[in-house]
Amino acid sequence: MPAVAVTGAHGTGQGPMEFWKSMWGLLRRRYVGPPVVLLAVLAAAVTFILVPTHYVSRAFMVLATPAGGGTLSLDPSKPTGLTNPLLNFNDGLKTTTGILIQAMNTPQALADLGAGPHSATSIVINDGTSSPDLLSSSQNGPFVYVEGESTSPEAASAVVKKAQDQLRQELVARQKALNAPPITYLAMVDVISPTAPVTKMTLKLQLTGVALLLVLLLGLGGAYARDRMRESRKLRAPDNVAELTRSPGELDPPTVRIARAKDKAVLTVRGTLTDGPDSPHETV
């Protein structure tokens, strides 16, 4: 029995190249491509307008010891020597910055800064590891990095300054709680003062791009699916018409049709012989 080639809508085995050719063809159609592209651009523009612009302000601080060091002499006549605070960094200072960072990242502390879970303002307080520019420096000293982000430049600057004040207050409070001599108190010194707020477009551009691609895919995907359904119906239509127009005998198997043809031939011959001139006729 000869093999039958399947050429239906799902039997062609379209590959990626055929698919993208179909999509390109849809884009070139007058009533598909331009409306879908226009709708995608409109959706991207609306998303760009509705998503608020974010502003970022940053500050970088270091924990420093006093010039007299961290030890108070018990003999007033023999005071301790003075040192350069920039030459007196040690692992103890890094431990102190770690304590301050942990204290400032509690939910209550963040809420006090106005950077709670449902706030438009957010803040990052760490040792600088989240900033690529400061990553190498943060590994070598007792640094504290503060980054504030908000939907307004004023709020971004305000949250950074508030965080700096809170860090200094927390440092003093912990030293007082430990009864440290005031002359030995550590201090938070600005390495980079709070910067002027700059716009951050990352989230806005990402959402705009997502809206553009989503509308394009949905529009072209819907048009592609509609075309495939139409092609499938066209391929099935001739078979249905043939089944409806054929005579009942054509629906039978070939052997049955051959037998019926033989019977019809025999009946035709008998009818011819019966109707001939030598056939008897009734008389009244």
C-alpha positions, 0 to 999 in steps of 0.5 A: 500500500503506498505511503500517504504524505501528511501535510496537515497544519501540524504535520509540516513540522515547522522549525524555528526559521519557518516560525520567525518567517511567519512572524516577520510576514505578520509584521509586514501585513498592513492590518497586523504589523502596524497596529500591533507595533503602535499598541506596543509603543503606546503601552511602553510610553504609558508604562514609562510615564506611570512608573515613578523616577527614582533618585539615589544619594550615597555617603561613605564613612569610616570609624576612627579612634581619637588622637589619644588612642583607646586607653586612658592613663590612670596617672595624670602626670603620665598621659598617653602619647598622641597618635595619628587616627589614620594610622590606628586602624585595627580589627576591633574597629571593624567589629564595631562597624559590624555591630552598628550595621546590624543595629541599623538594619533591624525592621524597627530602625529602618521604620524609624528612618522612614524606609519601612516595607511599604514606603517609597523610600529605601535605604542600604547600610553595609560595609560597602560590598554592595557598591562596585566602586567601594568593594575593594576598599571595604575589605581593608577598613572599618567603613560604613556605606549608606545609600538612600533611594526614593521617588523624590530627590529631597527624600533620598538626601534626607534619609541618608543624612538621617541614617548618618545621624542615627549611626553616630547616636548609636555609636555614642550610646553603645560606648556610654552603655559600656562605661567607656571613658569619653576621651576614648570615644570612637567617631564616625568620619565622612569619607564621602559626604552625602552626594547630590541625588541622581536619577536611577532609571534602571527599574523604569527602563526595565518595566518599559521594555517588558511592556513593549515586548509583552504587547508585541508577543501577545499581538503577534502570537494571537495573529499567528494562532488565528492564521494557523487555525484558518489554515487548519480549517482550509485543509479539512474543508475539501474532505468534508465537501467530498464526503457530503457530495459523494453517492452512498455507494462511494462510501463502501469498500472497493470489493463491495463496489465491484460486486455491486457493479457486476450485479448491475451488469447482469441485471442490465443484460437480462433486461435487454433479453426480456424486452427483445422481439422474440419475447412472448406477449400476453394477448387479451 
